[in-house]
Amino acid sequence: MFNQLFNKRKMKDKKEKHQDEEQLAQNDEIQEDTPQGSENEEIETLQEQVNDLKDKYLRLFAEFDNYKKRTSQERLELMKTAARDTVSSLLPVLDDFDRAKKAAENPATGEVFTDGIALVYHKLYNILQNQGLTPMESTGQQFNPEMHEAITEIPAPTPDLKGKVVDTVETGYLLNDKIIRYAKVVVGR
């Protein structure tokens, strides 16, 4: 009986081994049907997609970084020039104070620039300077059409004043290094 069981078991093992060999042969045939090249092509296309997505990500990140820098720069510029309209509207008042001061300094006019008015003038001038307002120095400078507006030309009183500003009719001003009013000048020719 033991021999019979042993023989049956041996036959069963042979049958299973034969089935395993057939399965391996079928798998080999399937692998031969699907060439290795198609797997490589699929890997290459996936790699290209990954590279494209990385490129898009980097470009988007750089674009966003540039956007942040640009908006922060614009915000700083806006803060610097926020008072531009207010300061520009106060410039005629400052000009009137300057004219009154010049007239008071001339003894022939007989006008007086009292201490109270001088105090108000200096206070206004200091407040505007704290906001970033600076007057342009024009008289005696080389004429620069980007900073000066020539009202007229006159013969130069001396040869060294040719092409230079002889007189400043209206002072030009800069607000945080940006021109808010051009200097109106007389140029020597």
C-alpha positions as a printed NumPy array, in Angstrom:
array([[  0.   ,   0.   ,   0.   ],
       [  2.803,   2.293,   0.825],
       [  4.28 ,   1.635,  -2.612],
       [  1.036,   2.487,  -4.301],
       [  0.786,   5.789,  -2.465],
       [  4.401,   6.511,  -3.251],
       [  3.866,   5.807,  -6.958],
       [  0.724,   7.946,  -7.057],
       [  2.594,  10.798,  -5.431],
       [  5.448,  10.403,  -7.914],
       [  3.026,  10.522, -10.843],
       [  1.322,  13.601,  -9.435],
       [  4.684,  15.382,  -9.02 ],
       [  5.595,  14.523, -12.635],
       [  2.26 ,  15.852, -13.834],
       [  2.705,  19.135, -11.861],
       [  6.261,  19.472, -13.136],
       [  5.035,  19.002, -16.692],
       [  2.339,  21.666, -16.147],
       [  4.925,  24.1  , -14.692],
       [  7.161,  23.558, -17.727],
       [  4.245,  24.235, -20.065],
       [  3.404,  27.434, -18.125],
       [  7.028,  28.629, -18.383],
       [  7.046,  27.93 , -22.112],
       [  3.854,  29.953, -22.546],
       [  5.329,  32.841, -20.54 ],
       [  8.435,  32.795, -22.732],
       [  6.23 ,  32.929, -25.834],
       [  4.3  ,  35.889, -24.395],
       [  7.519,  37.735, -23.582],
       [  8.79 ,  37.092, -27.073],
       [  5.528,  38.523, -28.461],
       [  5.946,  41.785, -26.47 ],
       [  9.298,  43.135, -27.564],
       [ 11.611,  44.818, -25.067],
       [ 11.688,  47.942, -27.287],
       [  8.084,  48.896, -26.507],
       [  8.855,  48.941, -22.79 ],
       [ 11.861,  51.183, -23.433],
       [  9.745,  53.494, -25.573],
       [  7.137,  53.693, -22.847],
       [  9.828,  54.506, -20.285],
       [ 11.235,  57.208, -22.578],
       [  7.816,  58.823, -23.116],
       [  7.177,  58.798, -19.378],
       [ 10.601,  60.337, -18.783],
       [  9.839,  63.057, -21.342],
       [  6.535,  63.787, -19.608],
       [  8.322,  64.048, -16.26 ],
       [ 10.903,  66.411, -17.773],
       [  8.152,  68.544, -19.351],
       [  6.302,  68.767, -16.057],
       [  9.512,  69.695, -14.223],
       [ 10.186,  72.403, -16.821],
       [  6.657,  73.785, -16.501],
       [  6.959,  73.754, -12.721],
       [ 10.271,  75.624, -12.772],
       [  8.95 ,  78.197, -15.228],
       [  5.807,  78.724, -13.168],
       [  7.849,  79.057, -10.001],
       [ 10.182,  81.597, -11.639],
       [  7.229,  83.539, -13.017],
       [  5.599,  83.662,  -9.589],
       [  8.863,  84.766,  -7.981],
       [  9.198,  87.57 , -10.558],
       [  5.576,  88.563,  -9.903],
       [  6.247,  88.826,  -6.154],
       [  9.355,  90.936,  -6.728],
       [  7.581,  93.197,  -9.222],
       [  4.553,  93.792,  -6.981],
       [  6.707,  94.523,  -3.935],
       [  8.767,  96.966,  -6.019],
       [  5.593,  98.637,  -7.296],
       [  4.275,  98.864,  -3.746],
       [  7.479, 100.566,  -2.588],
       [  7.314, 102.999,  -5.526],
       [  3.685, 103.76 ,  -4.725],
       [  4.525, 104.421,  -1.098],
       [  7.371, 106.737,  -2.111],
       [  5.219, 108.762,  -4.48 ],
       [  1.916, 108.553,  -2.592],
       [  2.238, 112.171,  -1.489],
       [  3.166, 113.36 ,  -4.991],
       [ -0.167, 115.068,  -5.738],
       [ -0.302, 116.752,  -2.352],
       [  3.283, 117.964,  -2.549],
       [  2.763, 119.164,  -6.144],
       [ -0.249, 121.204,  -5.095],
       [  1.801, 122.828,  -2.293],
       [  4.645, 123.883,  -4.605],
       [  2.939, 127.145,  -5.716],
       [  2.577, 128.095,  -2.034],
       [  6.274, 127.403,  -1.535],
       [  7.052, 129.528,  -4.629],
       [  4.987, 132.396,  -3.21 ],
       [  6.909, 132.164,   0.063],
       [ 10.211, 132.241,  -1.855],
       [  9.124, 135.342,  -3.802],
       [  7.989, 137.083,  -0.62 ],
       [ 11.289, 136.256,   1.064],
       [ 13.294, 137.622,  -1.89 ],
       [ 11.198, 140.781,  -1.926],
       [ 11.707, 141.26 ,   1.824],
       [ 15.488, 140.814,   1.441],
       [ 15.577, 143.664,  -1.109],
       [ 15.72 , 146.96 ,   0.863],
       [ 14.254, 148.939,  -2.055],
       [ 10.839, 147.251,  -1.794],
       [ 10.275, 148.148,   1.835],
       [  8.481, 144.87 ,   2.527],
       [  9.108, 142.993,   5.734],
       [  9.382, 139.233,   6.167],
       [  8.361, 138.931,   9.809],
       [  9.643, 136.253,  12.148],
       [  6.233, 134.567,  12.244],
       [  6.068, 134.271,   8.468],
       [  9.673, 133.025,   8.38 ],
       [  8.76 , 130.399,  10.979],
       [  5.775, 129.213,   8.894],
       [  7.958, 129.154,   5.767],
       [ 10.667, 127.041,   7.429],
       [  8.119, 124.695,   8.957],
       [  6.416, 124.088,   5.599],
       [  9.774, 123.672,   3.869],
       [ 10.992, 121.165,   6.51 ],
       [  7.782, 119.126,   6.335],
       [  8.088, 118.877,   2.555],
       [ 11.758, 117.929,   2.845],
       [ 10.844, 115.145,   5.29 ],
       [  8.426, 113.824,   2.66 ],
       [ 11.361, 113.572,   0.221],
       [ 11.093, 116.913,  -1.603],
       [ 14.385, 118.445,  -2.739],
       [ 14.85 , 121.54 ,  -4.896],
       [ 16.963, 121.338,  -8.049],
       [ 20.078, 123.447,  -8.268],
       [ 19.861, 124.963, -11.759],
       [ 21.6  , 128.319, -11.968],
       [ 25.131, 127.933, -13.323],
       [ 24.561, 124.278, -14.269],
       [ 24.877, 122.887, -17.791],
       [ 21.454, 122.977, -19.518],
       [ 19.87 , 119.52 , -19.377],
       [ 16.574, 119.145, -21.279],
       [ 15.678, 116.163, -19.09 ],
       [ 15.672, 118.358, -15.982],
       [ 15.183, 121.903, -17.253],
       [ 12.521, 123.616, -19.285],
       [ 14.06 , 126.48 , -21.254],
       [ 11.798, 129.516, -21.298],
       [ 14.132, 131.729, -23.307],
       [ 17.694, 132.13 , -24.521],
       [ 19.714, 135.241, -23.946],
       [ 23.263, 136.194, -24.923],
       [ 25.594, 134.78 , -22.287],
       [ 26.963, 137.494, -19.968],
       [ 30.313, 135.678, -19.88 ],
       [ 31.785, 133.107, -22.288],
       [ 31.793, 130.398, -19.619],
       [ 27.964, 130.595, -19.311],
       [ 27.329, 129.524, -22.927],
       [ 24.968, 126.538, -22.91 ],
       [ 24.453, 126.92 , -19.181],
       [ 21.537, 128.102, -17.089],
       [ 21.857, 131.854, -16.523],
       [ 18.761, 132.34 , -14.344],
       [ 16.088, 130.139, -12.767],
       [ 12.582, 131.551, -13.177],
       [ 10.806, 128.717, -11.361],
       [ 12.608, 126.173,  -9.197],
       [ 12.322, 122.514, -10.162],
       [ 11.723, 119.859,  -7.534],
       [ 12.471, 116.167,  -7.036],
       [ 10.351, 113.897,  -4.871],
       [ 12.383, 110.872,  -3.777],
       [ 14.749, 111.372,  -6.727],
       [ 11.924, 111.611,  -9.278],
       [ 11.163, 114.866, -11.023],
       [  7.777, 116.264, -10.079],
       [  8.361, 119.697, -11.594],
       [ 10.912, 120.783, -14.171],
       [ 12.932, 123.905, -13.507],
       [ 11.966, 126.811, -15.79 ],
       [ 15.217, 128.448, -16.774],
       [ 16.881, 131.049, -18.96 ],
       [ 19.769, 129.634, -21.02 ],
       [ 22.811, 131.561, -22.224],
       [ 23.844, 131.219, -25.869]])
